[in-house]
Amino acid sequence: MNVSLTPRLERWISSKVKEGKYQTASEVVREAVRQLADREQRRKLALERLRREIDVGLRQIERGEATPLDIKQIKAEARRERAARRLKRVGKALVLVLAAVLCTRPAAAQKQEIVWSPQEKPIAEQIHGLRQLPDDVRARTTKELALQIRQLPPTPNKLRLADGLANLSTEGDFGHDTLQEVATTLAETLLQEPAPDEKGQPRRALCRAGAVGPL
């Protein structure tokens, strides 16, 4: 089979081979065709499912079981599904950020007595009490605490607060917006305050290079 490609597609395929993701141009084409076939199969299954649901609806109408269409409910369900997908993506990102925290946390940090500043102490106390709050209040409070931590000056205590809040935020489903704020706060704090290793070098760079495992 001979396939004619536009110059633009040829350049794109060559770039993928040069990046090292594929060994040959044929591998790139096979992967593209496979993904196209998968997409067509998903469309086919979705169409079949839609037809079955239409048949069910028509039979319900014939039996007099139909109910008025609730557009608000349909939109609300669509928003919930979209939020669930976004939450899943943010959750994965948060796990990666937490892994970075493990690499940047000083080994002796737990042995040191923590002295909170007047700004930090109320935040620390609220974090310690998060588990006692109802889920809806906890989600709102977690988001507010993330924003408060972000306003603190860069110190080791700021990293402790951001780290503790991030760990607690993975214990339930507190919504996409809340997890986004927690992940952003933790990421910004890590960039502001890289924790040094025993030789005074930032552990983050060593961890990225594979020289330091989780502590």
C-alpha positions, 0 to 999 in steps of 0.5 A: 500500500502506497500512501501520499502525505502532504509535506507538512505531515511528512515534516511532522512524522520526521520530527517524531522520529528525531525526538526518539519517540519512534524508531521509524516513520512507519511506527508513527503512521501505525500509531496514528492509524491505531488511534484513529481506529480506536476513536472510530470504535469509541464513536461506534459504541457511543452511537449504539448506546445512544440508539439503545437509550432512544429505544428505551425512551420510545418504549417508555413513551408508549407505556405512558412512563415518560416524564418532562425533560429537565434541562437544568438537571441535564446541565447539572449532570454534565457539569458534575461529570466535567468536574469529575474529569478535571478533578481526576487530572488535578488529583494526578498532578497533586500526587506528583507534587507530593512526590516532589515534597518527599524529595525536598523534605529535610531528613531531620525536619521531624526531629526539630521543634517547630516554632510558628510565627504569629501569622503561621500559628492560626493557619497551623491550628486550622489545618490540625482541625480540618478532620473535625469539619463537615465535608462542605465546610472542610472543602471551603476552609481548605481552599481558604487556607491554601490562599492564606499560606500562599501569602506567607513569606517563604520559610521552612514553616510555609513548606510545612503548612503547604505540605500538611494541607496537601496531604489532608486534601487527598483524604476526600473529594473536596472539588476541583477548585480546592485541589487546584488551589492546594496544588498551586500553593504547594508548587509555588512554595516548593519553588520559593523554598527548596529544602537543602540536603546535608551539604547545603544543596537543594534536594529537588535537583538531586531528586530529579536526577534520581540521586535521592529517593523518597525520605 
